[in-house]
Amino acid sequence: MDDRFYFRQLLSGQDFAVGDPLATQMVNFCYVIGDKVTKEAVIVDPAYDVKGIIATLQADDMEVVGALATHYHADHVGGSMMGYDMEGIAELLAHKDVPIHVNAAEAEFVTKVTDVGGDHLVSHASGDKVTVGEIDIELIHTPGHTPGSQCFLVHDCLVSGDTLFLDGCGRTDLPGGDPEELYKSLTERLSVVPDRARLFPGHLYSPPETDRSMGETRERNIVYKPKSAEQWLMMFGH
């Protein structure tokens, strides 16, 4: 199965959206996951430059068959943010009518931000799997940064969006943020992820590192230092 597994980490401003100052500043990661045999792939968090992301897939002789959204913020799925209009899943659907996989708690927010209606969104519960060719991707609901934030576990790779970074974690002071839920996501909901798995975050906030083992992350990341929920909330519950 390892021979079939297709996985690429793409950096905004460098691998796509080249020359876009906002994309370069925001340093978002987009991911493509697929099956080399069936040549099917899904895009995780398509934003800024949908044509550029699709061109990367096509250069690898892969075809997009869907998208996965970690959460509803515009720098991950498109829409308006800070006075900027960003490309995202709406532009992907204009290219090809494919399912957009979201957590059920996030669907309404994705629609509000992107104007993509529910008929294009596939809502999921934690533990659901999205299969691409013969590759299974497990969806893990990790609320805290937003109500419907989710991470994706596939072949010992955890794509974490803004739930967990190599250093630090997602903000909880934005609409829908909940520090207590984020603590539970980091310490309980992600406990199913083995230490050997590689963490692939939603932003390049710890250059030059682009990924790290979960074991090393749990040892080094300050968000895992508190020994209780009370300690964690004192440090990060703002």
C-alpha positions as CSV (number, residue, x, y, z in Angstrom):
1,M,0.0,0.0,0.0
2,D,2.9,2.3,0.6
3,D,3.7,2.2,-3.1
4,R,0.2,3.6,-3.8
5,F,0.3,6.4,-1.3
6,Y,0.6,9.8,-2.8
7,F,1.2,12.8,-0.5
8,R,2.5,16.3,-1.1
9,Q,2.9,19.3,1.2
10,L,2.6,22.6,-0.7
11,L,3.5,26.0,0.7
12,S,1.6,29.1,-0.3
13,G,3.8,31.8,-2.0
14,Q,6.4,29.2,-2.9
15,D,4.7,26.1,-4.4
16,F,1.5,27.9,-5.5
17,A,0.2,31.5,-5.4
18,V,3.7,32.5,-6.3
19,G,4.0,36.3,-6.2
20,D,0.9,36.7,-4.0
21,P,2.0,38.8,-1.1
22,L,-0.8,37.7,1.2
23,A,-0.2,34.0,0.5
24,T,3.5,34.5,1.0
25,Q,2.9,36.3,4.4
26,M,0.3,33.8,5.6
27,V,2.5,30.7,4.8
28,N,-0.4,28.3,4.5
29,F,0.2,24.7,3.7
30,C,-2.1,22.9,1.3
31,Y,-1.9,19.1,1.0
32,V,-2.7,16.6,-1.7
33,I,-3.4,13.0,-0.8
34,G,-4.2,10.2,-3.2
35,D,-3.6,6.8,-4.8
36,K,-0.8,6.5,-7.4
37,V,-2.5,3.5,-9.0
38,T,-6.0,5.0,-9.6
39,K,-4.4,8.5,-10.0
40,E,-7.1,10.0,-7.8
41,A,-6.4,12.7,-5.2
42,V,-8.1,15.0,-2.8
43,I,-6.9,18.5,-1.8
44,V,-6.7,19.6,1.8
45,D,-7.5,23.3,2.3
46,P,-7.4,24.6,-1.3
47,A,-6.9,28.4,-1.2
48,Y,-5.3,31.4,-2.9
49,D,-4.5,29.7,-6.2
50,V,-6.7,26.7,-7.1
51,K,-5.4,26.5,-10.7
52,G,-1.8,26.3,-9.4
53,I,-2.7,23.5,-7.0
54,I,-4.5,21.6,-9.7
55,A,-1.6,22.1,-12.1
56,T,0.7,20.4,-9.5
57,L,-1.6,17.4,-9.5
58,Q,-1.8,17.3,-13.2
59,A,2.0,17.4,-13.5
60,D,2.0,14.3,-11.4
61,D,-0.6,12.7,-13.6
62,M,-3.2,12.9,-10.8
63,E,-6.8,13.9,-11.0
64,V,-8.7,15.8,-8.2
65,V,-11.8,14.0,-7.0
66,G,-12.6,16.0,-3.9
67,A,-11.4,18.3,-1.1
68,L,-11.1,18.1,2.6
69,A,-11.5,21.2,4.8
70,T,-9.8,21.4,8.2
71,H,-11.9,24.4,9.1
72,Y,-13.8,27.4,7.7
73,H,-11.3,30.2,7.8
74,A,-10.8,31.9,4.5
75,D,-7.1,31.2,4.2
76,H,-8.0,27.5,4.2
77,V,-11.2,27.3,2.1
78,G,-11.5,30.7,0.5
79,G,-13.8,33.7,1.1
80,S,-13.3,37.1,2.6
81,M,-10.8,37.9,5.4
82,M,-9.2,41.2,6.5
83,G,-10.7,42.9,3.4
84,Y,-9.2,40.4,1.0
85,D,-11.1,38.0,-1.2
86,M,-9.4,34.6,-1.5
87,E,-9.9,31.8,-3.8
88,G,-10.9,28.4,-2.4
89,I,-13.5,25.7,-2.7
90,A,-15.9,27.8,-4.8
91,E,-13.2,28.1,-7.5
92,L,-12.4,24.4,-7.2
93,L,-16.1,23.6,-7.8
94,A,-16.0,25.9,-10.9
95,H,-13.2,23.7,-12.2
96,K,-14.9,20.4,-11.3
97,D,-17.9,19.3,-9.4
98,V,-16.4,17.3,-6.5
99,P,-17.4,16.7,-2.9
100,I,-16.1,19.0,-0.2
101,H,-15.7,17.0,3.0
102,V,-16.3,19.0,6.2
103,N,-17.1,18.3,9.8
104,A,-20.8,18.5,10.5
105,A,-20.3,21.3,13.1
106,E,-18.4,23.4,10.5
107,A,-20.8,23.1,7.5
108,E,-22.8,26.2,8.2
109,F,-19.7,28.3,8.7
110,V,-18.1,27.1,5.5
111,T,-21.3,28.1,3.6
112,K,-21.3,31.5,5.2
113,V,-17.7,32.2,4.3
114,T,-17.6,30.7,0.8
115,D,-21.2,30.8,-0.4
116,V,-20.8,27.1,-1.3
117,G,-24.1,25.5,-0.5
118,G,-24.8,22.3,1.4
119,D,-25.5,20.3,-1.7
120,H,-21.7,20.4,-2.4
121,L,-20.7,19.8,1.2
122,V,-20.4,16.3,2.7
123,S,-20.8,16.5,6.5
124,H,-18.9,14.0,8.6
125,A,-18.6,12.9,12.2
126,S,-15.4,12.1,14.0
127,G,-14.0,8.7,13.0
128,D,-15.5,8.8,9.5
129,K,-13.2,7.8,6.7
130,V,-12.8,9.3,3.2
131,T,-11.4,6.8,0.7
132,V,-9.4,7.9,-2.3
133,G,-8.7,4.9,-4.5
134,E,-7.5,2.4,-1.9
135,I,-6.2,5.0,0.5
136,D,-8.3,5.6,3.7
137,I,-8.2,8.9,5.4
138,E,-9.5,9.0,9.0
139,L,-11.3,12.2,10.0
140,I,-10.8,13.3,13.7
141,H,-13.0,16.1,15.0
142,T,-10.8,18.5,17.0
143,P,-12.9,21.5,18.1
144,G,-11.3,24.4,19.9
145,H,-9.8,26.7,17.1
146,T,-13.3,26.5,15.5
147,P,-16.3,24.4,16.4
148,G,-15.8,22.0,13.5
149,S,-12.0,21.9,13.1
150,Q,-10.8,18.5,12.0
151,C,-7.5,16.7,11.5
152,F,-6.8,13.9,9.0
153,L,-4.8,10.8,9.8
154,V,-3.5,8.8,6.8
155,H,-0.5,6.4,6.7
156,D,1.0,7.8,9.9
157,C,0.7,11.3,8.6
158,L,-1.5,13.7,10.7
159,V,-2.6,16.8,8.7
160,S,-3.7,19.1,11.6
161,G,-4.8,22.4,10.0
162,D,-4.8,25.0,12.7
163,T,-5.5,22.7,15.6
164,L,-1.8,21.9,16.3
165,F,1.4,23.4,15.0
166,L,4.9,22.2,15.5
167,D,5.2,24.9,18.1
168,G,2.0,26.2,19.7
169,C,-1.6,25.6,18.7
170,G,-4.5,27.4,17.0
171,R,-6.0,30.6,18.5
172,T,-9.1,30.4,20.6
173,D,-10.0,34.1,20.7
174,L,-11.6,34.1,17.3
175,P,-15.4,33.5,16.8
176,G,-16.2,29.9,17.7
177,G,-12.9,29.4,19.6
178,D,-13.1,27.4,22.8
179,P,-9.9,26.9,24.9
180,E,-11.3,24.1,27.0
181,E,-12.4,22.2,23.9
182,L,-8.9,22.7,22.3
183,Y,-7.3,21.3,25.4
184,K,-9.5,18.2,25.1
185,S,-8.7,17.9,21.4
186,L,-4.9,18.1,22.0
187,T,-4.8,15.8,25.0
188,E,-7.7,13.4,24.4
189,R,-9.0,13.4,20.9
190,L,-5.5,13.3,19.3
191,S,-4.3,10.7,21.7
192,V,-5.3,8.1,19.1
193,V,-2.4,9.4,17.0
194,P,0.8,7.4,17.6
195,D,4.1,9.1,18.5
196,R,5.6,7.7,15.3
197,A,3.2,9.7,13.1
198,R,4.4,12.8,11.4
199,L,2.7,16.1,12.1
200,F,1.9,18.2,9.1
201,P,0.5,21.6,10.2
202,G,-1.6,24.2,8.5
203,H,1.1,26.9,8.5
204,L,4.9,27.1,8.3
205,Y,5.3,28.8,11.7
206,S,8.5,27.0,12.7
207,P,10.9,27.3,9.7
208,P,12.8,25.6,8.4
209,E,11.0,22.6,9.9
210,T,7.9,21.6,7.9
211,D,6.9,18.5,9.8
212,R,7.9,16.7,13.0
213,S,7.0,13.4,14.7
214,M,4.1,13.5,17.1
215,G,6.3,12.1,19.8
216,E,8.8,14.9,19.4
217,T,6.0,17.4,19.2
218,R,4.5,16.2,22.5
219,E,7.9,16.5,24.1
220,R,8.9,19.9,22.8
221,N,5.6,21.8,22.2
222,I,4.8,24.1,25.1
223,V,1.0,23.3,24.8
224,Y,1.8,19.9,26.2
225,K,3.7,21.2,29.2
226,P,0.7,21.8,31.5
227,K,-0.2,18.8,33.7
228,S,-4.0,19.6,34.0
229,A,-6.8,21.4,32.3
230,E,-6.6,24.1,34.9
231,Q,-3.0,24.8,34.3
232,W,-3.5,24.7,30.5
233,L,-6.4,27.3,30.7
234,M,-4.3,29.5,32.9
235,M,-1.6,29.6,30.2
236,F,-3.6,29.5,27.0
237,G,-7.2,30.3,27.9
238,H,-7.2,33.8,26.6
